[in-house]
Amino acid sequence: MSQWSSAKAKRVLAALLRIGWSIKRESSSHKILSRPGWPDMVFAFHDKDENSSVGRNFLTAFASKNFVRRLAVGAITTTIAFALGTACAAIWISRRPTLISTSPSSLDCAPLYDAAVVAERTSEDDDPQLFVAFQEPPLYAMPDCVDEAYSLTWIPAFHPPVLVRVWRSGDRAFMVAKELDSKGWSKFGNLKDIQARPLTKFEWRDFSDLLNRASYWQLPSTSNEVLSEDGAAWVVDGLRANKQYHWVRRRVPSEQYAEICKHLIRLSGLETAHALYLP
């Protein structure tokens, strides 16, 4: 432990005055010292006092008060920062679409899964095991209350398959998204994550505008592509008035088609690795 050397109180006081302190007032042996930006300090020593306690006692008291002052400033700064952070978070949350993790059956006009319907109505070109794994009917088997619907089935080689489905009934729209715990086409696993929520009118209109810009309903179902075993399948099928059905499948999606797929994944709220499979 370090030792304080002896010093006369007069010399200590003179040193303090040289570095900016001044005597605010004094009474007997007590002097009140002040300095701009610092708390007042009491210098309670006679001029001729000389021992190690002069420096040690004064500086200990000074350090203690300065610490309390800085602690108070730090506490105020922390409180203000916390309040600003809370306010910013509240603003961000209020502007972000609310994701509701709920059962699809709680939504109006929900396309409920029925194994008998899947077995009876699945097209010969479709894999019924896909619908069994996702617990969803084919889009063309949606209930009559659905006026319009679209579905993305994304099956990557090295990541879990994802299905995102949006549909409209009258002026209300909904979304359900599901992710499996398996990888690739070879064997579909079990459901790992489900997200379901209503869509706002703005979200539905925004997606409809995207479909129109991409001329989705005029796109050919398939195209001449160089297939890769380590890529992904991007299938978007659509259903509209009079049960008009259309599907598009790509392994290397064009920029506009990719925007449709990415938009549906963003609506889902699922965290996927889809960006790794796009050019």
N, C-alpha and C positions, 0 to 999 in steps of 0.2 A: 504494500500500500504506500502511495507517495506521501511525503511529508511537506507541510507548508513551512517556508522559511519566515523568520521574524521580519516585521516591517512596521515602521511608525505609521500611526493613523494619518498623520499630516501628509506623509508621502503618498499614501494610498489615495487620499482625497485629492491631492494635487494631480495625480495621474488620471483620475476620473474626470476632473475638470478639463484636462488637456484633450480628452477624446470626445468632448461634447456635452458632458453633464454640467449642470449649473445648480447653485443652491437656491431652491425655491423659497424656503423659509427655514429658520433655525430657532431652537429654544434650548438653552443650557448646552448640554453636550449632544443633543439630537439635531441633526440636519436633515431636511427633506430635499432629496436630489431629484431633479427632473431632466428629461431629455425628450425631444420631439419623437413620437412614434414608440415610446417606451413607457411602462408604468412607473409611477413615482416610487423611489426607494428611500428607506430610512438609514442614515449613517449615524450610528449611535456609539461613537468613540471619541475620547478626548484626543486632542492633537498630539499629546506626548505618549499616548498608549503605544506600546511596542511589544508584540508577541505574535505567535503564529495564528491566534484566533481572529486577529483583525481581518486579514485577507480571507481566511477560511469562512468565518461566519457571515461576512458581508456577501461574498460571492455565492455561498450556498443559498442564502435568502434570495439573492438576485436571480440565480438560476431557477429556483423554485417558482418565483413569480412569473418569470419569463416562460417557463414551461406551461404553467396554467393558462397564461395568455395565449400561447400558441395552440394549446389544446382546445381552448374555446373557439379560436378562429377556425381550427380544423373541423370542429364539430359543426359549426355554422356552415362551413363550405360543404361538408358531407351532406347535411340536411338539405341544402339548396340543390345540390346535384341529384340527390334522391328524388326530390319533388319534381325537378325537371325531367328526370328519366321516367318517372311514373306518368307524367303528363304526356310525354312523347309516345310512350307505349300505348296509352289509352287512345291517342289519336290514330296510331297505326292500326290497332285492333279494330277501331270503329270503321276504318276504311277498307278493311280486308273482309272478303266474303266469309261468312261463318260456315265452318265445316262441322256437320253434325254426324257423329258416328252412331248410327241407329239401324234398326232392322228395316230392310226394304219393304217388308209387309206393312209397316206403319205409314207408308206414303200412299197418297190417293192414287187409285188406278195403277197399282203396282203389278208388274208382270211376275206373278207368283210361279215358282217352280213346281211342276207336276211331272213326275217321272213317266206317267202314262202318256201325257201330251208329247213329251220329248220323243218317246219311243214311236209314237204314231205319226208325228208330223215332221220329224227331222228329214231333210232332203237327203237323197242318195249321195250328193256331193259333199255333205257335211259329216263330221265325225261326231256321233252322239255322245262319245265319252267326254268330249270337250264341254258340252252343256251339262253333263252329269257332274263333272269336276267343279264347274263354276256355279252349279245349282241355279241355272238360268235357262229359260226356254229360248228356242231360236227366235230371232227378231221377227221373222215372218209369222210367228205364232203368238204375237202380242195380243192382248185382249182388245175387244172392239172399242173400249173407251179411249184407246191411244190413237191420237190423230196423226202423230208424226214421231219417228224414233230413229236414232242412229246408235251404232255400236262399234267400238274399236276392240279388236282382239289382237293383242300384241304378244307374240311368242318368240322370245330371243333364245339363242342357242345356249347361253351360259347364265341366264338369270331367270327368275320366276315369271311365268306367264301372267298377263294382266288383261282384264276385261273392263272396259268403261262403257256404260250405256246411259244415254240421255233420251228422254221422251217428253212429249207435250200432250196434255189432255185439256182441250179448251184453251184457256189463257193461263194455265198453270203448267210448270215444267219441273222435271225431276232428274236426278242423277244417282246412279249406283255404280260403285267401282269395287272390283274384287281382285285379289292377288293370291296365287297358289304358292305352296311351299316346295314345288318341284322345279325342274329346269328342263327346257327344251320340249320337243315334240314326242319323244319316245314313250313317256308315261306321265300322265297328268296326276298331280298329287291332290292334297286336300286344301281347303280354304285356309289362308293364313291371315288375311286382312280384308275387312269390308268397310267401305265408306258409303254413306247414303245421305242425301240432303235435297231439299228443294232448290231449284235454280231461280235466280231473279229474272225478271223480264229482260233486263239489260244483257245478262249472260246468254239467254237463249237467242236474242236478236244478234248479239255479237257473233255467236257460233253460226247462225243462219247466214249472216253476211259473208263469213269465211267460206262456207260451202258454195255460195254463189260465185265468189271471186275465183274459186278453184274449179268451177264448172263440174262439181262432183257428179251430178246426175248424167253428165255426158261422157264421163271417163270410161274407157273400156275396162272390163272386169280384170283382164290380165294384159300383160305386155311382154315383149321379148326382152328378157333380162338374163344377165349372166348370173346364175345362181351360185351362192356360196354356202357351204355347210356351217360356217361360223357366223352367219348373219342373223337376221330376224325376219319373221313374217309380220306384215302390217296389213290387217284386214279391216276395212270399214264397210259396214253394210248399212243401208238406209231403208226406211219404210215411210211412205206418205199416203195421201188420200187415195181411196179406192184400192188399198192394199198393194200399191205399186212398190215393188221390191227391187233393190239394186245392191250389188256388192262389188268391191274393188279390192284386189289383193296385190301387194307389191313386196318385193324383197329389197329393192333399192328405190325408195320413194323419191319422187321429184320434190322440188322445193315446196310447191303449193300443197301437194298431197301430204308432205311431212308436217306442214303447218297445221293441217286438220288433226293429225295424230297427236302432235305435241299439245295442241289446244285442249284436247280431251283429257290427256294425262294431267295437264295443269288443273283442270276443273276437278279431277278426281281427288287431289290432295295426297295421292300416294307418292312415296319416294322411290323412284325407279332409276335404272341405269340406261334409259332409252337413248340418251345423247351419245353413248358409246357405239350405237348401232346406226347412226346417221352419217352420211358422207360429209 
